[in-house]
Amino acid sequence: MKTAIVSVITGLLFSMSVSAATVNVTWENPEKYRDIRSADQHQGRFQENLFAAFERKFTDLASGLPEDFTLDITVTDVDLAGNVETHSLRGQPQEVRIIRPGFYPRMRFSYTLSDAEGTIVQTGDENLRGRDMPGEGRLDAQARRRGVEMIEYEGAMLERWFSTTFDEDEIQERYSARQN
């Protein structure tokens, strides 16, 4: 299928808050993404886990938006932080994702925030590049077992985008005023 679309209503599945917007994430043509290469697991499983991690992050970020709002996101490109390289570990060649200065994550997507009536509240096209790298080194299965988030670097980039794009208090205020 030329356009592989995986759409999940993560707001209903992963929401930790009662007053969270519904979040729909569509992954458009993931086979063309710049870099979602797995270093240490089957590519299909890695991609599923990666997309689920992004969906949880978007849902978490939207938790302060009104509960009957919908945030639709269509992701068109992802370039994970670092590069997958082959290194000798314990005498065996293994692929690992190496995080170095300047190997920032990137993500391209469009979004639409709609209210309960389907009225568009905010929309945009984003081409993000993360510059705040929490640390450098190897990111692999061992790192994740130590508690390092799968999308640690990309998550920081999305947090910065969300906080500068959505003023949750203003949106709540405007929405409450229209309700009364």
Secondary structure, 3 states (H helix, E strand, C coil): CCCCCCEEEHHHHHCCCCCCCEEEEEECCHHHCCECCCCCCCHHHHHHHHHHHHHHHHHHHHHHCCCCCEEEEEEEEEECCCEEEEEEECCEEEEEEEECCCCCCEEEEEEEEECCCCCEEEEEEEEEECCCCCCCEEECHHHHHCCCCCCHHHHHHHHHHHHHHCCHHHHHHHHHHHHC
